[in-house]
Amino acid sequence: MRLAKYLAHAGVASRRAAEELIAAGRVRVGGEVVTDPARDVDDGSGVEVNGQPVAAEPREVWAVNKPKGVVSTASEPGRRRAVTELVDSPRRLYPVGRLDADSTGLILLTNDGELANRLTHPRYQVPKTYLVRLEQPPSEADLDRLRQGVRLEDGATAPAEVERLAERRVELTIREGRKRQVRRMAEAIGNQVEELTRIRIGPLELGDLRRGEARRLDRREIDALWKDSAP
């Protein structure tokens, strides 16, 4: 197995983050620093990250209803709480993508780097759905602009699925994952987001999971995530 994929399967980090670790010279194989993410390794290769042996661990995927003010990182050096602190697991879990501190709702934590990559990489186009309360009532023309795609400073967005729920509330589904994308899309139509909650990732819904609580996904749910992120 390639080194980057091995680290992802071992729960060290996502595949892309593992490649960054390797490029930074923080990974050793058989006592030697390796900077090639395609290096073939197995359980007997003596893989280490930051001097610590890497071994495979059971895969876990958790759904969390992230409260406002909690950050989507594996650890938080400042005073704010990290989303990983909401999950009671001995595994080295990390967030699948991001949900900014001011937003709430569904975020996944896992130690399965391959699944994390499938759910976040743009090529797989996994849909993510949000409930959005806007500062001003959007016109139908504004919603049509979102449906067609709007131009941001890092390029045009793909078409979004938009449904008006109330005067200032919409349900928005996108298949990208740019930083603060929904908030920037609202700004592109001359509006602001007052409240943002993610309610669905692929086939998985937030459901009745309470704010600040977490639950471990079962095999059926994990299989559905894999199926939804198939190329």
C-alpha positions in Angstrom: 0.0 0.0 0.0 1.2 3.5 -0.7 2.6 5.4 2.3 0.0 8.2 2.2 -2.9 5.8 1.9 -1.4 3.7 4.7 -1.3 6.7 7.0 -4.8 7.6 6.1 -6.0 4.0 6.8 -4.2 4.1 10.1 -6.2 7.1 11.2 -3.2 9.5 11.3 -4.7 12.0 9.0 -6.7 12.4 5.7 -4.8 11.4 2.6 -4.0 15.0 1.6 -2.9 15.8 5.2 -0.7 12.7 5.2 1.0 13.8 2.0 1.8 17.1 3.7 3.3 15.2 6.7 5.4 13.1 4.4 6.6 16.2 2.4 7.6 17.9 5.6 10.0 15.0 6.5 8.0 13.9 9.5 7.5 10.3 8.4 10.1 7.5 8.7 10.0 4.0 7.3 12.5 1.5 8.7 14.2 4.4 10.6 14.8 6.5 7.5 12.9 9.7 6.5 10.8 9.1 3.4 9.3 12.0 1.4 7.7 10.0 -1.4 4.0 9.5 -0.6 3.9 6.6 -3.2 6.4 4.5 -1.3 5.0 1.0 -0.8 4.7 -0.1 2.9 2.9 -2.6 5.0 2.4 -3.4 8.7 5.9 -4.7 8.9 7.7 -1.7 7.3 8.2 0.2 10.6 6.3 3.4 9.8 6.7 6.2 12.2 5.2 9.7 12.4 7.0 12.3 14.6 8.9 9.4 16.1 5.8 7.4 17.1 5.0 4.0 15.6 2.0 3.9 13.4 -0.4 0.9 13.6 -3.8 0.3 12.2 -6.8 0.9 14.5 -10.5 0.1 14.1 -12.3 2.5 11.9 -14.9 4.8 13.5 -17.2 7.5 12.1 -19.1 9.8 14.3 -21.8 12.4 13.7 -21.7 15.5 15.8 -24.2 18.4 16.1 -21.6 21.2 16.4 -22.6 24.1 18.6 -21.8 27.7 17.8 -18.3 28.7 19.1 -16.8 25.2 18.8 -14.0 25.0 16.2 -13.7 22.2 13.6 -10.2 21.1 14.4 -8.7 18.1 16.1 -7.1 20.4 18.7 -7.6 24.0 19.6 -4.5 25.9 20.9 -6.6 28.9 22.0 -9.5 29.1 24.4 -12.2 27.8 22.2 -13.4 24.2 22.4 -12.5 21.7 19.7 -15.2 19.6 18.1 -13.2 16.4 18.9 -13.8 17.1 22.6 -17.5 16.3 22.0 -16.8 12.7 21.1 -16.1 10.0 23.7 -13.6 7.8 21.8 -10.1 6.6 22.4 -9.4 6.8 18.6 -7.4 9.6 16.9 -10.4 11.2 15.3 -10.3 14.3 13.1 -13.0 16.4 11.4 -14.2 15.6 7.9 -14.0 19.0 6.3 -14.8 22.2 8.2 -17.8 24.0 9.7 -16.8 27.5 10.8 -17.1 28.5 14.4 -20.1 30.7 13.9 -22.0 27.8 12.2 -23.8 24.9 13.7 -25.0 21.4 12.8 -23.8 18.2 11.3 -20.0 17.5 11.1 -18.4 14.0 10.8 -15.4 12.9 12.8 -13.4 9.8 11.7 -10.1 8.0 11.7 -10.7 6.7 8.2 -8.6 9.0 6.0 -9.8 7.4 2.7 -13.5 8.0 3.6 -12.7 11.6 4.7 -11.0 12.2 1.4 -14.0 10.8 -0.6 -16.4 13.0 1.3 -14.4 16.2 0.9 -12.7 16.1 -2.4 -14.5 18.1 -5.1 -14.3 15.4 -7.7 -16.8 13.2 -5.7 -19.4 16.0 -5.5 -20.9 14.9 -2.2 -23.9 17.1 -1.5 -24.1 19.1 1.7 -27.3 20.8 2.7 -27.7 23.9 5.0 -30.6 25.8 6.6 -29.8 29.5 6.1 -31.4 32.5 7.7 -30.5 35.6 5.8 -30.3 39.2 7.0 -32.7 40.4 4.2 -35.4 38.6 2.3 -33.8 37.4 -0.9 -35.7 38.1 -4.2 -36.4 35.3 -6.6 -33.8 36.8 -8.9 -31.2 36.4 -6.0 -32.2 32.8 -5.5 -31.9 32.2 -9.3 -28.4 33.6 -9.2 -27.4 31.0 -6.5 -29.0 28.3 -8.6 -27.0 29.3 -11.6 -23.7 29.8 -9.7 -22.2 33.1 -8.4 -18.7 34.5 -8.9 -16.5 34.6 -5.8 -12.9 35.8 -5.5 -11.6 32.2 -6.0 -13.8 31.5 -9.0 -17.4 30.8 -9.9 -19.4 28.4 -7.8 -21.2 25.4 -9.2 -25.0 25.6 -9.4 -26.7 25.2 -6.0 -30.0 23.7 -5.2 -32.1 26.4 -3.4 -35.6 26.2 -1.8 -37.3 29.1 0.0 -38.7 28.0 3.3 -39.8 31.4 4.7 -39.3 35.1 4.0 -35.6 35.0 5.1 -35.0 31.3 5.4 -33.7 29.0 2.6 -32.5 25.5 2.2 -29.3 25.4 0.2 -27.4 22.4 -1.2 -23.9 22.6 -2.6 -21.4 20.0 -3.9 -18.3 22.0 -3.1 -16.5 22.7 0.1 -14.7 26.1 -0.1 -13.9 28.0 3.0 -17.0 29.9 4.3 -18.6 29.2 0.9 -22.3 29.6 1.9 -21.6 32.9 3.7 -19.6 34.2 0.7 -22.4 33.2 -1.7 -24.8 35.2 0.3 -22.5 38.2 0.2 -22.3 37.8 -3.6 -26.0 38.5 -3.9 -25.8 41.5 -1.6 -26.9 39.7 1.6 -25.5 38.3 4.9 -26.0 35.1 6.7 -27.5 35.5 10.2 -27.7 31.8 11.0 -26.2 28.7 9.3 -26.9 25.1 10.2 -25.8 22.1 8.2 -28.5 19.4 8.2 -27.2 16.8 5.7 -24.0 15.3 4.3 -24.7 13.0 1.4 -27.4 10.5 2.6 -26.8 11.3 6.3 -29.2 13.6 8.0 -28.7 15.5 11.3 -32.1 14.3 12.5 -32.9 14.7 16.1 -29.3 14.7 17.4 -29.1 17.4 20.0 -26.8 20.4 19.9 -23.4 19.4 21.3 -24.1 15.6 21.2 -22.5 12.9 19.1 -23.3 9.4 18.0 -21.3 6.7 16.3 -22.5 5.7 12.9 -23.4 2.1 12.2 -22.2 -0.1 9.3 -25.3 0.7 7.2 -24.8 4.4 7.5 -21.1 4.2 6.7 -21.8 2.0 3.7 -24.3 4.6 2.5 -21.6 7.3 2.7 -19.2 5.2 0.7 -21.9 4.6 -1.9 -22.8 8.3 -2.2 -19.2 9.3 -2.7 -18.5 6.7 -5.4 -16.8 8.2 -8.5 
